[in-house]
């Protein structure tokens, strides 16, 4: 079924709470609706979105936003004993995680409480606490808006990287609309507790999928703002990866070694939150926006009245400060959505 609304208020459809609108809002309940939707919108610019949890609308969107309400879910066990779960793109990703954890199946629990829909999770390659969704994706089904047909991407086809996939590349961005995702959770997979303070958060509890999920949620709640109180899009910046030589020059300035993660090929990942804090932005309030006091990787709509430009200005100042102090360019994890009429 297709539902269309015009001049649609997006305030409740982006977690930043930007008070913007789109020309046409189109929801659909089946992948089979997409050919008709493409026919209806014709040459009108369009964008598929989920819950708007990783988006910053820079203003009204003068085009069509397509929102999946494909809520099918099917599970089974393959010949190897692996658990397979196919989930519609419109399902809330955390609802799927909760379902799997309650069933006692390991593999998704570290991704608990990440906002957004299943389809967007596969596009963004969401991740937390040492796990990325790419680790458990087996296949992504899409509608190809160029060739007007369904296509399937294997995990390798998706070309996953850090918060990156083939769906975000310049040549493919906007072409493919995810309709469902098949997850594979290998038989015998155990908990992954070595990232952050998950193991300590468990205490004496047995590390079951459900207990790990509860620990992840507790850790997240302790440092991240609730979006129903302070609008945000979660982590605003990606953690930069730098050459070891640059990291060593930075480390030489400090008495204790800065937080970091060693990577292959003489690369080092540095937490963007640490860089931002060193530049004095942690807890900074400016008009209607602020850098979250317990996690400086997050910019919040402090008053609920922030305009997009206020968020953009805070992003710019943080980027400039980190670049000047450390010689590192921060890149946003949040996607900026620009109306087609305003694109260069």
PETALIN-V666492 format. One record per residue. N is the residue number from 0. RES is the residue in three letters. PHI is phi in radians with two decimals (none if undefined). Layout:
n=N res=RES phi=PHI
n=N res=RES phi=PHI
This chain:
n=0 res=UNK phi=none
n=1 res=UNK phi=-1.96
n=2 res=UNK phi=-2.14
n=3 res=UNK phi=-2.20
n=4 res=UNK phi=-2.26
n=5 res=UNK phi=-1.85
n=6 res=UNK phi=0.87
n=7 res=UNK phi=-1.61
n=8 res=UNK phi=-1.32
n=9 res=UNK phi=-1.75
n=10 res=UNK phi=-0.96
n=11 res=UNK phi=-1.57
n=12 res=UNK phi=-2.05
n=13 res=UNK phi=-2.54
n=14 res=UNK phi=-1.24
n=15 res=UNK phi=-1.24
n=16 res=UNK phi=1.29
n=17 res=UNK phi=-1.17
n=18 res=UNK phi=-1.53
n=19 res=UNK phi=-2.26
n=20 res=UNK phi=-2.32
n=21 res=UNK phi=-2.17
n=22 res=UNK phi=-1.14
n=23 res=UNK phi=-2.47
n=24 res=UNK phi=-2.00
n=25 res=UNK phi=-2.18
n=26 res=UNK phi=-1.85
n=27 res=UNK phi=-2.51
n=28 res=UNK phi=-1.91
n=29 res=UNK phi=-2.54
n=30 res=UNK phi=-1.04
n=31 res=UNK phi=-1.19
n=32 res=UNK phi=-1.38
n=33 res=UNK phi=-1.14
n=34 res=UNK phi=-1.02
n=35 res=UNK phi=-1.20
n=36 res=UNK phi=-1.07
n=37 res=UNK phi=-1.07
n=38 res=UNK phi=-1.14
n=39 res=UNK phi=-1.18
n=40 res=UNK phi=-1.44
n=41 res=UNK phi=1.00
n=42 res=UNK phi=-1.59
n=43 res=UNK phi=-1.16
n=44 res=UNK phi=-1.02
n=45 res=UNK phi=-2.50
n=46 res=UNK phi=-2.63
n=47 res=UNK phi=-1.54
n=48 res=UNK phi=-2.32
n=49 res=UNK phi=-1.73
n=50 res=UNK phi=-1.57
n=51 res=UNK phi=1.24
n=52 res=UNK phi=-1.51
n=53 res=UNK phi=-2.29
n=54 res=UNK phi=-2.14
n=55 res=UNK phi=-2.12
n=56 res=UNK phi=-1.30
n=57 res=UNK phi=-1.47
n=58 res=UNK phi=2.94
n=59 res=UNK phi=-1.06
n=60 res=UNK phi=-1.80
n=61 res=UNK phi=-1.56
n=62 res=UNK phi=-2.98
n=63 res=UNK phi=-1.82
n=64 res=UNK phi=-1.84
n=65 res=UNK phi=-1.81
n=66 res=UNK phi=-2.15
n=67 res=UNK phi=-1.29
n=68 res=UNK phi=-2.15
n=69 res=UNK phi=-1.40
n=70 res=UNK phi=-2.04
n=71 res=UNK phi=-1.22
n=72 res=UNK phi=-2.59
n=73 res=UNK phi=-2.44
n=74 res=UNK phi=-2.24
n=75 res=UNK phi=-3.00
n=76 res=UNK phi=-2.05
n=77 res=UNK phi=-1.57
n=78 res=UNK phi=-1.14
n=79 res=UNK phi=-1.54
n=80 res=UNK phi=1.52
n=81 res=UNK phi=-1.27
n=82 res=UNK phi=-1.54
n=83 res=UNK phi=-1.97
n=84 res=UNK phi=-2.33
n=85 res=UNK phi=-1.79
n=86 res=UNK phi=-2.16
n=87 res=UNK phi=-1.11
n=88 res=UNK phi=-1.09
n=89 res=UNK phi=-1.50
n=90 res=UNK phi=-1.19
n=91 res=UNK phi=-1.21
n=92 res=UNK phi=-1.01
n=93 res=UNK phi=-1.18
n=94 res=UNK phi=-1.12
n=95 res=UNK phi=-1.16
n=96 res=UNK phi=-1.04
n=97 res=UNK phi=-1.07
n=98 res=UNK phi=-1.04
n=99 res=UNK phi=-1.19
n=100 res=UNK phi=-1.14
n=101 res=UNK phi=-1.11
n=102 res=UNK phi=-1.39
n=103 res=UNK phi=1.38
n=104 res=UNK phi=-1.85
n=105 res=UNK phi=-1.50
n=106 res=UNK phi=2.33
n=107 res=UNK phi=-1.99
n=108 res=UNK phi=-1.07
n=109 res=UNK phi=-1.19
n=110 res=UNK phi=-1.65
n=111 res=UNK phi=-1.09
n=112 res=UNK phi=1.23
n=113 res=UNK phi=-1.37
n=114 res=UNK phi=-1.26
n=115 res=UNK phi=2.04
n=116 res=UNK phi=-1.72
n=117 res=UNK phi=-1.03
n=118 res=UNK phi=-1.07
n=119 res=UNK phi=-1.17
n=120 res=UNK phi=-1.06
n=121 res=UNK phi=-1.25
n=122 res=UNK phi=-1.26
n=123 res=UNK phi=-1.42
n=124 res=UNK phi=0.95
n=125 res=UNK phi=-1.08
n=126 res=UNK phi=-2.82
n=127 res=UNK phi=-2.96
n=128 res=UNK phi=0.91
n=129 res=UNK phi=1.43
n=130 res=UNK phi=-2.23
n=131 res=UNK phi=-2.00
n=132 res=UNK phi=-1.11
n=133 res=UNK phi=-1.02
n=134 res=UNK phi=-1.12
n=135 res=UNK phi=-2.12
n=136 res=UNK phi=-1.47
n=137 res=UNK phi=-1.82
n=138 res=UNK phi=-2.79
n=139 res=UNK phi=-2.14
n=140 res=UNK phi=-1.64
n=141 res=UNK phi=-2.41
n=142 res=UNK phi=-1.83
n=143 res=UNK phi=-1.51
n=144 res=UNK phi=-1.30
n=145 res=UNK phi=-1.42
n=146 res=UNK phi=-1.66
n=147 res=UNK phi=0.95
n=148 res=UNK phi=-2.70
n=149 res=UNK phi=-1.38
n=150 res=UNK phi=-2.40
n=151 res=UNK phi=-2.09
n=152 res=UNK phi=-1.99
n=153 res=UNK phi=-1.27
n=154 res=UNK phi=-1.03
n=155 res=UNK phi=-1.21
n=156 res=UNK phi=-1.04
n=157 res=UNK phi=-1.26
n=158 res=UNK phi=0.88
n=159 res=UNK phi=-1.26
n=160 res=UNK phi=-2.50
n=161 res=UNK phi=-1.13
n=162 res=UNK phi=0.90
n=163 res=UNK phi=-2.54
n=164 res=UNK phi=-2.70
n=165 res=UNK phi=-1.03
n=166 res=UNK phi=-1.22
n=167 res=UNK phi=-1.83
n=168 res=UNK phi=-1.25
n=169 res=UNK phi=-0.98
n=170 res=UNK phi=-1.34
n=171 res=UNK phi=-2.06
n=172 res=UNK phi=-1.00
n=173 res=UNK phi=1.51
n=174 res=UNK phi=-1.35
n=175 res=UNK phi=-1.88
n=176 res=UNK phi=-1.88
n=177 res=UNK phi=-1.19
n=178 res=UNK phi=-1.90
n=179 res=UNK phi=-2.79
n=180 res=UNK phi=-2.32
n=181 res=UNK phi=-1.82
n=182 res=UNK phi=-1.78
n=183 res=UNK phi=-2.11
n=184 res=UNK phi=-1.98
n=185 res=UNK phi=-1.04
n=186 res=UNK phi=-1.07
n=187 res=UNK phi=1.42
n=188 res=UNK phi=-1.14
n=189 res=UNK phi=-1.83
n=190 res=UNK phi=-1.22
n=191 res=UNK phi=-2.01
n=192 res=UNK phi=-2.11
n=193 res=UNK phi=-1.53
n=194 res=UNK phi=-1.76
n=195 res=UNK phi=1.09
n=196 res=UNK phi=-1.97
n=197 res=UNK phi=-1.08
n=198 res=UNK phi=-1.06
n=199 res=UNK phi=-1.16
n=200 res=UNK phi=-1.16
n=201 res=UNK phi=-1.21
n=202 res=UNK phi=1.09
n=203 res=UNK phi=-1.59
n=204 res=UNK phi=-1.25
n=205 res=UNK phi=-1.18
n=206 res=UNK phi=-1.35
n=207 res=UNK phi=-1.58
n=208 res=UNK phi=-0.94
n=209 res=UNK phi=-1.28
n=210 res=UNK phi=-1.21
n=211 res=UNK phi=-1.16
n=212 res=UNK phi=-1.01
n=213 res=UNK phi=-1.10
n=214 res=UNK phi=-1.17
n=215 res=UNK phi=-1.06
n=216 res=UNK phi=-1.10
n=217 res=UNK phi=-1.11
n=218 res=UNK phi=-1.11
n=219 res=UNK phi=-1.10
n=220 res=UNK phi=-1.10
n=221 res=UNK phi=-1.26
n=222 res=UNK phi=-2.19
n=223 res=UNK phi=-1.90
n=224 res=UNK phi=-1.27
n=225 res=UNK phi=-1.33
n=226 res=UNK phi=-1.18
n=227 res=UNK phi=-1.35
n=228 res=UNK phi=-1.84
n=229 res=UNK phi=-2.33
n=230 res=UNK phi=-1.08
n=231 res=UNK phi=-2.77
n=232 res=UNK phi=-2.08
n=233 res=UNK phi=1.21
n=234 res=UNK phi=-1.04
n=235 res=UNK phi=-1.45
n=236 res=UNK phi=-2.03
n=237 res=UNK phi=-1.38
n=238 res=UNK phi=-1.29
n=239 res=UNK phi=-1.29
n=240 res=UNK phi=-1.90
n=241 res=UNK phi=-2.23
n=242 res=UNK phi=-1.17
n=243 res=UNK phi=-1.03
n=244 res=UNK phi=-1.06
n=245 res=UNK phi=-1.18
n=246 res=UNK phi=-1.05
n=247 res=UNK phi=-1.14
n=248 res=UNK phi=-1.17
n=249 res=UNK phi=-1.18
n=250 res=UNK phi=-1.08
n=251 res=UNK phi=-1.11
n=252 res=UNK phi=-1.40
n=253 res=UNK phi=-2.07
n=254 res=UNK phi=-1.27
n=255 res=UNK phi=-2.02
n=256 res=UNK phi=-1.15
n=257 res=UNK phi=-1.09
n=258 res=UNK phi=-1.08
n=259 res=UNK phi=-2.90
n=260 res=UNK phi=-2.31
n=261 res=UNK phi=-1.26
n=262 res=UNK phi=-2.15
n=263 res=UNK phi=-1.10
n=264 res=UNK phi=1.07
n=265 res=UNK phi=1.02
n=266 res=UNK phi=-1.92
n=267 res=UNK phi=-2.40
n=268 res=UNK phi=-1.71
n=269 res=UNK phi=-1.95
n=270 res=UNK phi=-1.05
n=271 res=UNK phi=-1.07
n=272 res=UNK phi=-1.05
n=273 res=UNK phi=-1.15
n=274 res=UNK phi=-1.06
n=275 res=UNK phi=-1.14
n=276 res=UNK phi=-1.11
n=277 res=UNK phi=-1.08
n=278 res=UNK phi=-1.57
n=279 res=UNK phi=1.50
n=280 res=UNK phi=-1.59
n=281 res=UNK phi=-1.02
n=282 res=UNK phi=1.39
n=283 res=UNK phi=-1.14
n=284 res=UNK phi=-1.96
n=285 res=UNK phi=-2.56
n=286 res=UNK phi=1.07
n=287 res=UNK phi=-1.61
n=288 res=UNK phi=-2.17
n=289 res=UNK phi=-2.69
n=290 res=UNK phi=-1.64
n=291 res=UNK phi=-1.04
n=292 res=UNK phi=-1.23
n=293 res=UNK phi=-1.82
n=294 res=UNK phi=-2.76
n=295 res=UNK phi=-1.22
n=296 res=UNK phi=-1.34
n=297 res=UNK phi=-2.01
n=298 res=UNK phi=-1.74
n=299 res=UNK phi=-2.07
n=300 res=UNK phi=-1.44
n=301 res=UNK phi=-1.08
n=302 res=UNK phi=-1.74
n=303 res=UNK phi=1.47
n=304 res=UNK phi=-2.03
n=305 res=UNK phi=-1.13
n=306 res=UNK phi=-1.66
n=307 res=UNK phi=-0.91
n=308 res=UNK phi=-1.10
n=309 res=UNK phi=-1.16
n=310 res=UNK phi=-1.14
n=311 res=UNK phi=-1.09
n=312 res=UNK phi=-1.16
n=313 res=UNK phi=-1.15
n=314 res=UNK phi=-1.01
n=315 res=UNK phi=-1.06
n=316 res=UNK phi=-1.19
n=317 res=UNK phi=-1.12
n=318 res=UNK phi=-1.06
n=319 res=UNK phi=-1.14
n=320 res=UNK phi=-1.16
n=321 res=UNK phi=-1.14
n=322 res=UNK phi=-1.09
n=323 res=UNK phi=-1.19
n=324 res=UNK phi=-1.39
n=325 res=UNK phi=-2.03
n=326 res=UNK phi=1.22
n=327 res=UNK phi=-2.10
n=328 res=UNK phi=-1.69
n=329 res=UNK phi=-1.40
n=330 res=UNK phi=-2.05
n=331 res=UNK phi=-1.20
n=332 res=UNK phi=-1.46
n=333 res=UNK phi=-1.23
n=334 res=UNK phi=-1.53
n=335 res=UNK phi=-1.49
n=336 res=UNK phi=-1.84
n=337 res=UNK phi=-1.92
n=338 res=UNK phi=-1.03
n=339 res=UNK phi=-0.93
n=340 res=UNK phi=-1.26
n=341 res=UNK phi=-1.80
n=342 res=UNK phi=-1.27
n=343 res=UNK phi=-1.16
